[in-house]
Amino acid sequence: MSGLSRFIVAATALTAVTVLPVTASALDDQQKQEIGAFIKEYLIANPEIMLEVQDALEQKQQEARLKQASAAIAENKDALFSSSHDIALGNPKGDVTIVEFFDYNCGYCKRALSDMDEILANDKNVRFVLKEFPILGPESMAAHKVSDAFRKLAPEKYGEFHRTLMAAPGRHGEESAMEVAVSLGVTEDAIRKQMADSPNDAAVKEAYELATSLGITGTPSYIVGEEAVFGAIGHQTIAEKVANVRSCGKATC
C-alpha cells in the first residue's frame, strides 16, 4: 500500500463512526481539529507524499495538455503542415512531417538548430516545416519581418538564411536580419519594399492562433506526426518519435 493510501485509511479510521462517507459538515469542531492535527503530523513525518502528489498533478496536467494539442492538430492540419506562410526543408514528399515553432532570439532554439540539421542529414524522408513564432519582444518581431520578406523574395535561400541568422550569436532584430539577407544576395531596398507591400501580419496571426489552440507557450515546440512536443528535447528523442510514427502511426507507440 502506498503512503498516500495508508494516510487515507488511517484518517478514515480516525473519524468514521459508521461505514458511510464522512464529510466535513458531519464533523464537529473538535473532530476537525483532531483530523487537522493528524494530517499535519502525518505529512511532517512523511513529506515525500507531497512529492507524490506533485508528480501526479504534473502528470495529469501534461496528459490534459497533450489531449488539447492532439485535438487542435486534427482541426488545423492545413495551417500546421501546408501553410503558405511556411517553408519546409528536407524532403518535400517526406513520409513524416515535423513542424517547429521557433523565435530567432530563443536560446533553446539556437541550440536546437543542430537537432534539425542532424535529423535532416540522417533521415532523407523527413519533411521539416519552420513555423516562425516571434514571442520574445519587439526585436524578435522585427527580425521575423525581415525573414518573412526574404522568404517571399528568395524562397530557395530561406534555409540558408534561417541557419545563418539562428547560428549567429547575440540577440537579433531588423539590423542583423537585414545583414544576413543582404549577404545572401537580396538587396535592402527589395527587402524593405517587400515588407511594406506584404507585411507578415497574417503569418504571425496564424502562428499565434495555432500556438494558443495547441497550448504552446514557448519555443522551440514541435509537432511530430500528430503529437505536440514541448521544449528542446534533442534530435535523438525527435528521431525516435519519427520512427514511432512509421511503425505504429503515432509519435508515442
Phi, psi and omega per residue, in radians:
M1 nan 2.351 -3.130
S2 -1.247 2.892 3.112
G3 -1.043 -0.703 -3.126
L4 -1.146 -0.696 3.124
S5 -1.138 -0.729 3.116
R6 -1.072 -0.676 3.119
F7 -1.092 -0.776 -3.120
I8 -1.109 -0.755 3.133
V9 -1.093 -0.785 -3.099
A10 -1.155 -0.736 -3.128
A11 -1.131 -0.688 3.134
T12 -1.164 -0.726 3.140
A13 -1.132 -0.554 -3.106
L14 -1.192 -0.619 -2.958
T15 -1.973 -0.321 -3.028
A16 -1.439 2.219 3.070
V17 -1.843 -0.166 3.028
T18 -2.347 3.074 3.108
V19 -1.447 -0.069 3.130
L20 -1.342 2.622 3.117
P21 -1.036 2.436 3.137
V22 -1.761 2.165 3.113
T23 -1.824 2.860 -3.118
A24 -1.025 -0.630 -3.106
S25 -1.200 -0.318 -3.126
A26 -1.532 -0.071 -3.110
L27 -1.737 2.483 3.038
D28 -1.494 3.066 -3.054
D29 -1.041 -0.713 -3.115
Q30 -1.132 -0.738 3.119
Q31 -1.108 -0.682 3.113
K32 -1.126 -0.702 3.112
Q33 -1.128 -0.714 -3.119
E34 -1.134 -0.802 -3.119
I35 -1.224 -0.577 3.078
G36 -1.108 -0.754 3.120
A37 -1.137 -0.674 3.131
F38 -1.123 -0.787 3.132
I39 -1.043 -0.796 3.139
K40 -1.067 -0.821 -3.118
E41 -1.080 -0.734 -3.094
Y42 -1.171 -0.742 -3.118
L43 -1.186 -0.640 3.090
I44 -1.130 -0.677 -3.136
A45 -1.331 -0.420 -3.088
N46 -2.309 1.059 -3.053
P47 -1.107 -0.335 3.131
E48 -1.094 -0.336 3.094
I49 -1.048 -0.655 -3.127
M50 -1.116 -0.583 3.078
L51 -1.187 -0.684 3.095
E52 -1.088 -0.750 3.128
V53 -1.116 -0.755 3.134
Q54 -1.090 -0.752 3.112
D55 -1.082 -0.735 3.136
A56 -1.129 -0.699 3.117
L57 -1.121 -0.796 -3.140
E58 -1.104 -0.687 3.110
Q59 -1.115 -0.739 3.131
K60 -1.135 -0.725 3.121
Q61 -1.132 -0.719 3.125
Q62 -1.116 -0.730 3.114
E63 -1.089 -0.712 3.118
A64 -1.159 -0.691 3.131
R65 -1.119 -0.755 3.138
L66 -1.177 -0.628 3.106
K67 -1.141 -0.742 3.090
Q68 -1.073 -0.788 -3.118
A69 -1.127 -0.717 -3.141
S70 -1.056 -0.742 3.106
A71 -1.141 -0.695 -3.136
A72 -1.163 -0.655 3.114
I73 -1.089 -0.784 3.140
A74 -1.077 -0.581 -3.095
E75 -1.477 -0.270 -3.008
N76 -2.272 0.637 -3.049
K77 -1.051 -0.779 -3.104
D78 -1.089 -0.815 -3.122
A79 -1.147 -0.568 -3.130
L80 -1.366 -0.831 -2.956
F81 -1.772 -0.317 -3.017
S82 -2.416 0.526 -3.110
S83 -1.234 2.485 3.078
S84 -1.219 -0.205 -3.138
H85 -1.484 -0.138 -3.033
D86 -2.027 2.804 2.988
I87 -2.171 2.437 3.118
A88 -1.811 2.358 3.034
L89 -1.721 2.946 -3.139
G90 1.454 -2.548 -3.077
N91 -1.492 1.994 -3.125
P92 -1.085 -0.328 3.120
K93 -1.984 0.446 -3.122
G94 -1.022 2.615 -3.100
D95 -1.409 -0.244 3.065
V96 -2.293 2.311 3.112
T97 -1.893 2.330 3.013
I98 -1.966 2.316 3.055
V99 -1.986 2.269 3.083
E100 -2.032 2.150 2.970
F101 -1.509 2.161 -3.052
F102 -2.474 2.814 3.049
D103 -2.288 2.372 -3.082
Y104 -1.143 -0.248 3.105
N105 -1.871 0.240 3.119
C106 -1.530 2.028 3.138
G107 -1.056 -0.677 3.122
Y108 -1.166 -0.622 3.094
C109 -1.136 -0.696 3.118
K110 -1.046 -0.780 3.127
R111 -1.217 -0.496 -3.132
A112 -1.397 -0.126 3.097
L113 -0.991 -0.726 3.135
S114 -1.153 -0.482 3.082
D115 -1.124 -0.795 3.106
M116 -1.050 -0.830 -3.101
D117 -1.127 -0.644 3.116
E118 -1.113 -0.767 -3.133
I119 -1.128 -0.811 -3.109
L120 -1.165 -0.560 3.135
A121 -1.265 -0.576 -3.035
N122 -1.752 -0.188 -3.115
D123 -2.350 1.808 -3.078
K124 -1.449 0.127 -3.133
N125 -2.093 0.437 3.089
V126 -1.882 2.425 3.031
R127 -1.897 2.178 -3.005
F128 -2.059 1.917 -3.099
V129 -1.640 2.268 3.098
L130 -1.727 2.015 -3.107
K131 -1.859 1.834 -3.110
E132 -1.232 2.196 -3.031
F133 -2.407 1.346 -3.078
P134 -1.296 1.819 -3.084
I135 -2.175 0.028 -3.027
L136 -1.860 0.713 2.988
G137 1.795 3.115 -3.082
P138 -1.037 -0.637 3.125
E139 -1.083 -0.738 3.116
S140 -1.087 -0.788 3.135
M141 -1.046 -0.717 -3.135
A142 -1.151 -0.744 3.126
A143 -1.100 -0.704 -3.128
H144 -1.250 -0.482 3.047
K145 -1.111 -0.766 3.092
V146 -1.131 -0.768 3.140
S147 -1.033 -0.752 3.141
D148 -1.098 -0.760 3.120
A149 -1.114 -0.744 3.127
F150 -1.078 -0.756 3.137
R151 -1.016 -0.700 -3.119
K152 -1.247 -0.567 -3.095
L153 -1.502 -0.615 -3.072
A154 -2.432 1.137 -3.068
P155 -1.018 -0.531 -3.125
E156 -1.204 -0.300 3.141
K157 -1.875 0.100 -3.060
Y158 -1.093 -0.705 3.122
G159 -1.038 -0.705 3.114
E160 -1.182 -0.711 3.086
F161 -1.042 -0.842 -3.104
H162 -1.032 -0.871 -3.114
R163 -1.103 -0.714 -3.090
T164 -1.155 -0.828 -3.116
L165 -1.220 -0.719 -3.122
M166 -1.145 -0.585 -3.101
A167 -1.434 -0.293 -3.112
A168 -1.247 2.426 -3.117
P169 -1.248 2.805 3.065
G170 1.474 3.106 3.105
R171 -1.427 2.672 -3.077
H172 -2.138 2.413 3.051
G173 -2.367 -2.698 -3.092
E174 -1.078 -0.737 -3.043
E175 -1.099 -0.898 -3.102
S176 -1.194 -0.643 3.094
A177 -1.143 -0.674 3.124
M178 -1.153 -0.670 3.110
E179 -1.042 -0.750 3.120
V180 -1.144 -0.769 -3.140
A181 -1.027 -0.796 -3.124
V182 -1.164 -0.663 3.134
S183 -1.119 -0.354 -3.141
L184 -1.728 0.183 2.958
G185 1.743 0.132 3.084
V186 -1.863 2.233 -3.048
T187 -1.267 2.687 3.104
E188 -1.081 -0.683 3.121
D189 -1.042 -0.729 -3.136
A190 -1.154 -0.708 3.119
I191 -1.096 -0.814 -3.091
R192 -1.153 -0.660 3.096
K193 -1.138 -0.740 3.118
Q194 -1.113 -0.711 3.119
M195 -1.078 -0.672 -3.138
A196 -1.295 -0.732 -3.069
D197 -1.346 -0.560 -3.062
S198 -2.460 1.317 -3.131
P199 -1.122 2.855 -3.071
N200 -1.614 0.389 -3.086
D201 -0.986 -0.771 -3.101
A202 -1.155 -0.671 3.142
A203 -1.137 -0.785 -3.137
V204 -1.139 -0.746 3.125
K205 -1.043 -0.777 3.138
E206 -1.093 -0.774 -3.130
A207 -1.085 -0.742 -3.137
Y208 -1.159 -0.729 3.134
E209 -1.129 -0.723 3.103
L210 -1.115 -0.786 -3.134
A211 -1.048 -0.736 3.129
T212 -1.083 -0.798 -3.116
S213 -1.177 -0.518 -3.119
L214 -1.515 -0.198 -3.077
G215 1.395 0.377 3.133
I216 -1.468 2.198 3.135
T217 -2.142 -0.030 -3.115
G218 -2.682 3.011 3.137
T219 -2.179 2.649 -0.098
P220 -1.358 2.646 2.957
S221 -2.320 2.575 -3.027
Y222 -2.194 2.714 2.867
I223 -2.049 2.123 3.091
V224 -2.089 1.977 -3.024
G225 1.106 -1.979 3.118
E226 -2.131 0.596 3.134
E227 -2.249 2.400 3.044
A228 -1.515 2.417 3.123
V229 -2.229 2.123 -3.027
F230 -1.795 2.196 3.054
G231 1.734 2.926 3.129
A232 -1.422 1.650 -3.005
I233 -1.670 -0.106 3.094
G234 1.628 2.651 -3.047
H235 -1.155 -0.552 -3.110
Q236 -1.138 -0.770 3.128
T237 -1.156 -0.709 3.107
I238 -1.099 -0.763 3.134
A239 -1.072 -0.656 3.100
E240 -1.112 -0.679 3.126
K241 -1.197 -0.648 3.065
V242 -1.077 -0.770 3.109
A243 -1.081 -0.658 3.115
N244 -1.115 -0.729 3.131
V245 -1.009 -0.708 -3.126
R246 -1.244 -0.575 -3.049
S247 -1.524 -0.653 -3.072
C248 -2.243 -0.001 3.113
G249 1.497 0.002 3.137
K250 -2.353 2.662 3.141
A251 -1.183 -0.482 3.071
T252 -2.138 1.926 -3.077
C253 -1.407 nan nan
